[in-house]
Amino acid sequence: MTATTWTADRPWRGIMVATALPLRDDLSIDYDAYAEHVSHLIGNGCDGVVPNGSLGEYQTLTDDERARVVRTAVAAAGDGARVMPGVAAYGSAESRRWAEQAAEAGCGSVLLLPPNTYRADDRSVRAHYAEVAEAGLPVVAYNNPFDTRVDLTPELLAGLHGDGTVVAVKEFTGDVRRAYEIAEVAPELDLLIGADDVLLELALAGAVGWIAGYPNAFPATCVELYDAARAGDLETALPLYRSLHPLLRQDSKTEFVQSIKLSMDIVGRRGGPTRPPRSPLSGPTEALVRSATEKAMAAGHR
């Protein structure tokens, strides 16, 4: 086991799947299906799960649903350290409460967006992360400036890491140059791949984990791809990456939740519908995702 693999004392490393949340046709949560899905992912080599992220439709959940999702994930994973709940909320105090709930449930770490209701300055961002870190669990920062309007630049990440409030960053910008900048200004901060369609590039640049979307549908193949990419085995990684990329790039699209759920349904997992305001996939996107998923299955991906 190398220093870059998942361990109980660094449970944010490795492949942590941002889990889609199976919904019934009436839009209620199928907790049994979710528990089975978590077990399925870990049984196929994924290191852990990230419930209550955007892919898990956390914005549409009631407080009771959100808490139960975390408890369900912990029970199904068999080890709370393998669960990294998203704790994003409108206020820092609310995010801290979700982090405290995660700690009580036995989780190993949490994933936290910066303030996302306004374009926060650096001082506010640092105060936000400091507040949530008080809950006592390791905090992984999530940099998604497209949706939050706050960019966790390499310099700001270095400040957060220097504050002792974050241990890693889920980097979603797609700008692979940032991997090298982060390594220069914050060499001890763990870089985690945050978008499926730059997996290979960021793995080769030194990422030590992947907060992943498409393993929801193809966990075993995604594990093989990630392991090969981390090892620099391009002979194995490149053909897999090219084959899966029509799907992986959907992870960065507006309809990523619907796309991944459709792929899950096609391969025989339970994805189901999405809650409003997310609408069903548009016709062209549905056709694209369906075709790409069927091609991936025909290629033997699983």
C-alpha positions as CSV (number, residue, x, y, z in Angstrom):
1,M,0.0,0.0,0.0
2,T,1.4,3.3,-1.0
3,A,1.1,6.6,0.8
4,T,-1.4,7.8,-1.7
5,T,-4.1,5.1,-1.2
6,W,-7.1,5.2,1.1
7,T,-6.3,4.7,4.8
8,A,-8.5,5.2,7.9
9,D,-6.3,8.2,8.9
10,R,-6.6,9.8,5.4
11,P,-10.1,8.7,4.4
12,W,-10.5,11.3,1.8
13,R,-8.0,9.6,-0.5
14,G,-8.7,7.0,-3.2
15,I,-12.0,6.7,-5.1
16,M,-14.8,8.3,-3.1
17,V,-18.0,8.1,-5.1
18,A,-20.4,11.1,-5.1
19,T,-23.4,8.9,-4.8
20,A,-26.6,9.4,-6.7
21,L,-29.7,9.0,-4.6
22,P,-32.2,6.4,-5.9
23,L,-35.7,7.8,-5.9
24,R,-39.0,6.1,-6.4
25,D,-41.5,7.2,-9.0
26,D,-43.2,9.3,-6.4
27,L,-39.9,11.0,-5.7
28,S,-39.5,9.5,-2.2
29,I,-36.1,8.1,-1.3
30,D,-35.5,4.4,-1.7
31,Y,-33.2,3.9,1.3
32,D,-33.0,0.2,0.8
33,A,-31.8,0.7,-2.8
34,Y,-29.4,3.4,-1.6
35,A,-27.9,1.0,1.0
36,E,-27.5,-1.7,-1.6
37,H,-25.9,0.8,-4.0
38,V,-23.3,1.8,-1.4
39,S,-22.5,-1.8,-0.7
40,H,-22.2,-2.4,-4.4
41,L,-19.7,0.4,-4.9
42,I,-17.4,-0.7,-2.1
43,G,-17.7,-4.3,-3.2
44,N,-16.5,-3.3,-6.6
45,G,-13.3,-1.7,-5.3
46,C,-14.4,1.9,-4.6
47,D,-12.9,3.2,-1.4
48,G,-15.9,5.1,0.0
49,V,-18.9,7.3,-0.7
50,V,-19.8,11.0,-0.6
51,P,-23.5,11.3,0.2
52,N,-25.4,14.6,0.1
53,G,-23.4,16.2,-2.7
54,S,-25.0,17.9,-5.7
55,L,-25.2,14.5,-7.3
56,G,-27.1,13.3,-4.3
57,E,-29.6,16.2,-4.7
58,Y,-29.0,17.5,-1.2
59,Q,-30.6,20.8,-2.0
60,T,-34.0,19.1,-2.3
61,L,-33.8,17.0,0.8
62,T,-35.5,17.7,4.1
63,D,-33.3,17.8,7.2
64,D,-34.6,14.3,8.3
65,E,-33.9,12.9,4.8
66,R,-30.4,14.4,4.7
67,A,-29.5,12.9,8.1
68,R,-31.0,9.5,7.3
69,V,-29.0,9.3,4.1
70,V,-25.8,9.7,6.0
71,R,-26.8,7.1,8.6
72,T,-27.8,4.7,5.8
73,A,-24.4,5.2,4.0
74,V,-22.5,4.6,7.2
75,A,-24.4,1.4,8.0
76,A,-24.0,0.1,4.4
77,A,-20.4,1.0,4.1
78,G,-19.6,-1.0,7.2
79,D,-17.0,1.6,8.2
80,G,-18.0,5.2,8.8
81,A,-14.5,6.3,7.9
82,R,-15.5,5.5,4.3
83,V,-18.2,8.1,4.3
84,M,-17.6,11.8,3.5
85,P,-20.9,13.7,3.6
86,G,-21.4,16.9,1.8
87,V,-22.1,19.6,4.4
88,A,-22.9,22.6,2.2
89,A,-25.5,25.0,3.5
90,Y,-26.5,28.6,3.3
91,G,-24.9,29.5,6.6
92,S,-21.7,28.5,8.2
93,A,-23.4,27.6,11.4
94,E,-25.7,25.2,9.5
95,S,-22.8,23.6,7.7
96,R,-21.1,23.1,11.1
97,R,-24.2,21.4,12.4
98,W,-24.2,19.0,9.4
99,A,-20.5,18.4,10.1
100,E,-21.3,17.6,13.8
101,Q,-24.0,15.3,12.7
102,A,-21.5,13.5,10.4
103,A,-19.1,13.2,13.3
104,E,-21.9,11.7,15.5
105,A,-22.7,9.2,12.8
106,G,-19.0,8.1,12.7
107,C,-18.0,9.6,9.3
108,G,-14.3,10.0,8.5
109,S,-14.4,13.4,6.8
110,V,-16.7,16.0,5.2
111,L,-16.9,17.9,1.9
112,L,-17.5,21.6,2.1
113,L,-18.3,24.2,-0.6
114,P,-17.3,27.8,0.2
115,P,-20.2,30.3,0.9
116,N,-22.4,30.0,-2.1
117,T,-25.2,32.6,-1.7
118,Y,-23.0,35.5,-2.6
119,R,-19.5,36.2,-3.9
120,A,-17.6,35.9,-0.7
121,D,-14.2,37.5,-0.2
122,D,-11.2,35.6,1.1
123,R,-11.7,36.7,4.7
124,S,-15.3,35.3,4.7
125,V,-14.2,32.1,3.0
126,R,-11.5,31.5,5.6
127,A,-13.9,32.2,8.4
128,H,-16.5,29.8,6.9
129,Y,-14.0,26.9,6.8
130,A,-12.7,27.7,10.2
131,E,-16.2,27.5,11.6
132,V,-17.0,24.1,10.1
133,A,-13.5,22.7,11.1
134,E,-14.5,23.3,14.7
135,A,-16.8,20.2,14.4
136,G,-13.6,18.1,14.5
137,L,-13.7,16.2,11.3
138,P,-11.2,16.6,8.5
139,V,-12.6,19.1,5.9
140,V,-12.2,18.7,2.2
141,A,-12.7,21.9,0.3
142,Y,-14.8,21.8,-2.9
143,N,-13.7,24.3,-5.5
144,N,-16.6,24.9,-8.0
145,P,-16.5,28.5,-9.0
146,F,-19.0,27.9,-11.8
147,D,-21.8,27.3,-9.4
148,T,-20.6,29.1,-6.3
149,R,-19.1,32.2,-7.8
150,V,-16.3,31.8,-5.4
151,D,-12.9,30.6,-6.7
152,L,-10.7,28.7,-4.3
153,T,-7.5,29.8,-6.0
154,P,-4.2,28.1,-5.2
155,E,-3.2,31.0,-3.0
156,L,-6.5,30.9,-1.1
157,L,-6.2,27.1,-0.7
158,A,-2.7,27.6,0.7
159,G,-4.1,30.1,3.2
160,L,-6.9,27.6,4.2
161,H,-4.4,24.8,4.6
162,G,-2.1,27.1,6.6
163,D,-5.0,27.9,8.9
164,G,-5.4,24.2,9.5
165,T,-9.0,24.1,8.3
166,V,-8.8,22.0,5.2
167,V,-6.8,18.8,4.4
168,A,-7.6,18.5,0.7
169,V,-9.4,20.1,-2.2
170,K,-11.9,18.6,-4.7
171,E,-10.7,20.6,-7.8
172,F,-13.6,21.0,-10.3
173,T,-12.4,23.8,-12.5
174,G,-11.1,21.5,-15.2
175,D,-7.9,23.6,-15.4
176,V,-5.2,21.0,-15.0
177,R,-2.5,23.7,-14.6
178,R,-3.8,24.3,-11.1
179,A,-2.5,20.9,-10.0
180,Y,1.0,22.2,-10.4
181,E,0.3,25.6,-8.8
182,I,-1.3,24.0,-5.8
183,A,1.6,21.7,-5.4
184,E,4.0,24.7,-5.4
185,V,2.1,26.9,-2.9
186,A,0.6,24.1,-0.7
187,P,2.6,21.0,-1.1
188,E,1.0,19.2,1.8
189,L,-2.5,19.8,0.6
190,D,-4.1,16.7,-1.0
191,L,-5.4,17.3,-4.6
192,L,-8.5,15.3,-5.4
193,I,-9.9,14.9,-8.9
194,G,-13.2,16.7,-8.9
195,A,-14.4,16.3,-12.5
196,D,-14.6,12.9,-14.2
197,D,-13.4,14.2,-17.6
198,V,-10.0,15.4,-16.4
199,L,-9.3,12.2,-14.4
200,L,-6.3,11.1,-16.4
201,E,-4.7,14.5,-16.5
202,L,-5.0,15.2,-12.8
203,A,-4.0,11.7,-11.8
204,L,-0.8,12.1,-13.8
205,A,-0.3,15.5,-12.2
206,G,-0.3,14.0,-8.7
207,A,-3.9,13.8,-7.5
208,V,-4.3,11.3,-4.6
209,G,-8.0,10.8,-4.9
210,W,-11.1,11.1,-7.1
211,I,-14.5,12.3,-5.9
212,A,-16.2,10.6,-8.7
213,G,-19.5,10.5,-10.6
214,Y,-19.5,7.8,-13.2
215,P,-18.5,4.9,-10.9
216,N,-22.2,5.0,-9.9
217,A,-22.8,3.2,-13.2
218,F,-19.4,1.5,-14.0
219,P,-17.6,1.1,-10.7
220,A,-15.2,-1.8,-11.6
221,T,-14.0,-0.2,-14.8
222,C,-13.6,3.2,-13.2
223,V,-11.5,1.6,-10.5
224,E,-9.3,-0.1,-13.2
225,L,-9.0,3.3,-15.0
226,Y,-8.1,5.2,-11.8
227,D,-5.5,2.6,-10.7
228,A,-3.8,2.6,-14.1
229,A,-3.8,6.4,-14.3
230,R,-2.3,6.7,-10.8
231,A,0.4,4.2,-11.7
232,G,1.2,6.0,-14.9
233,D,0.2,2.9,-16.9
234,L,-1.0,4.7,-20.0
235,E,-1.1,1.5,-22.1
236,T,-4.0,0.5,-19.9
237,A,-5.5,3.9,-18.9
238,L,-5.7,5.6,-22.3
239,P,-7.9,3.1,-24.1
240,L,-10.3,3.0,-21.1
241,Y,-10.3,6.8,-20.8
242,R,-11.1,7.2,-24.5
243,S,-13.8,4.6,-24.3
244,L,-15.5,6.1,-21.3
245,H,-14.9,9.8,-22.0
246,P,-18.3,10.4,-23.8
247,L,-19.8,9.5,-20.5
248,L,-17.2,11.0,-18.2
249,R,-17.7,14.5,-19.7
250,Q,-21.3,14.4,-18.8
251,D,-20.2,14.8,-15.2
252,S,-19.3,18.4,-16.0
253,K,-22.6,19.2,-17.8
254,T,-25.7,20.9,-16.4
255,E,-27.7,17.7,-16.5
256,F,-25.1,15.6,-14.9
257,V,-27.4,14.2,-12.2
258,Q,-30.0,13.0,-14.8
259,S,-27.3,11.6,-17.1
260,I,-25.6,9.5,-14.4
261,K,-29.0,8.3,-13.1
262,L,-30.0,7.3,-16.7
263,S,-26.8,5.3,-17.1
264,M,-27.4,3.6,-13.7
265,D,-30.9,2.6,-14.9
266,I,-29.5,1.3,-18.2
267,V,-26.9,-0.9,-16.5
268,G,-29.4,-2.3,-14.1
269,R,-28.8,-0.2,-11.1
270,R,-31.5,2.0,-9.5
271,G,-31.1,5.6,-10.5
272,G,-34.7,6.8,-10.9
273,P,-36.0,10.3,-11.5
274,T,-34.7,13.6,-10.1
275,R,-36.6,16.0,-7.9
276,P,-37.6,19.4,-9.2
277,P,-36.3,21.8,-10.3
278,R,-34.3,19.3,-12.2
279,S,-36.3,18.1,-15.2
280,P,-36.0,14.9,-17.2
281,L,-33.2,14.9,-19.7
282,S,-33.7,16.7,-23.0
283,G,-34.2,14.4,-26.0
284,P,-30.8,14.9,-27.6
285,T,-28.9,14.5,-24.3
286,E,-30.9,11.4,-23.4
287,A,-30.1,9.8,-26.8
288,L,-26.4,10.7,-26.4
289,V,-26.2,9.2,-22.9
290,R,-28.2,6.2,-23.8
291,S,-26.0,5.4,-26.8
292,A,-22.7,6.0,-24.9
293,T,-23.9,3.8,-22.0
294,E,-24.9,1.0,-24.3
295,K,-21.6,1.2,-26.1
296,A,-19.7,1.1,-22.8
297,M,-21.7,-2.0,-21.8
298,A,-20.9,-3.6,-25.1
299,A,-17.2,-2.9,-24.6
300,G,-17.4,-5.0,-21.4
301,H,-17.3,-2.0,-19.0
302,R,-19.0,-2.7,-15.7
